[in-house]
């Protein structure tokens, strides 16, 4: 093979690039590490999730054990570090246990909606045309209702209970996830690298698997993370309205509801479940913001 | 009707394009009905001989890229026949189309958007061979060879991502990707237009060297006339979806026949101060391709347009008395003997 001037030139160019290449995920990792807010949020969120999972190991008391004497005990009462609720149950224990249901009811609808809505959006965006039209117009129907109203209406129709609450929340989150996936997929589909893959003879499934999915999943995943906070609030809202979990089950939304009457007697204790909901959704939101900027390919 | 549409398909042609047509529907109104059609490519005929470089030039929007995508079957033609390597390409036969796509590949203009940002460039190059059933190990070895072939040091580059490369390096990767399937025909759609001049020259030299070494055939699409002159053996000039002139590069550049070609070439920047462009060679924009003018499509901007040009569409015919072997074809009444145009030769 003959030697070419242009080749030698390029090799020189290459030698000048001193920076060693890092993999994509390694770059993302470094960016997250440098972002203090995201790291802090990750730590707080991990603490909340872990304390919910290991509630029976951490908690000192029985979450269902009531005490007439300790009703609405203030924060700092001996044996009740975060006070007691209107039935005299230990708030700290109930908040820890409540995290299990609240997080489960907040996250599982998003996971299911991501699987369903993501698939629908991918199909609509990649195939385009009439398929896109059919899927997206159906989603538009759901968009006509405010999400809270829709969740309440579906839950009300299905009846109270954790399962039904999850079904209704899933239905609420499918349309927005479908729409975001569809718009990202449509954008990716028209890029030259998809054309080039088609030109190399690859079938639709291979193109989706290798070239489309990896570029669509990131933004959709980040969007879904930001929806978790909404989902936790909606799930708590359903419980608050008596459409989600039922007493005496500890769940943040339900606890907020039952403590509502005591807000003038002991506002600090009554506000605790609300504070938990607030912090959890806030950290989810900030975390998704941090991931969004860390995963930006163009930076 | 006269013209090469009815010429026998010459046996030796690597690619023969006959009566190729693509109209894009223009939708509008509340019912999304088709209100018009952009005649992007209309009755285009040409051959590409093995080992040659056919340059395609024309203003933006004249159908150059659409022609490229039609040949690659990335978009479906409304009409026409494409024969590759002696066999007609049937767009409905998936297996045959896959094989044809292996033997002709394309390099796109935008070097960034034609590489998957989430894949290391090695994986991008391996993708084509993997699709065609080559083992991962063989594909990896092939990718390394290709990196050296296009002048990128494999040990430095293989695991990099597209955003870590310069424009010229990315375009080399795109060329390597296209070569990975060992094609015979490479369609270069404005492949160097986005590069700066020094890098452009490097990539052009690389393309020339690859062509010599691998015996490749190129269709070289560009709006840069200097580059086309440097690269091509033959040149095809398009205007509003039609071929207006085709012939050997020297004939086109020195003895151009079509008034549009003259205008295009006189717009070519020159280093010679005596060759200054004094008057704008063409005025106005090309007419709307949704509703192209009747007759000769160029008559609205042509200095020599006469009545017949507004009514009768000229066919692509051998230019009278320029190239004895009939390899220089032009679609202009003015150049056809006895056409009725006042400037036509007798």
Interface residues (C-beta under 8 A of the other chain):
Chain A: X1 X2 X4 X5 X6 X7 X8 X9 X10 X11 X13 X14 X15 X17 X21 X23 X24 X191 X192 X193 X195 X196 X197 X198 X199 X200 X201 X202 X206 X210 X211 X214 X215 X297 X298
Chain B: X69 X72 X74 X97 X98 X99 X101 X102 X105 X106 X108 X110 X113 X114 X115 X116 X117 X118 X119 X120 X124 X127 X128 X131 X132 X148 X150 X151 X152 X153 X156 X157 X159 X160 X161 X163 X164 X166 X168 X169 X172 X174 X177 X180 X181 X202 X203 X205 X206 X209 X213
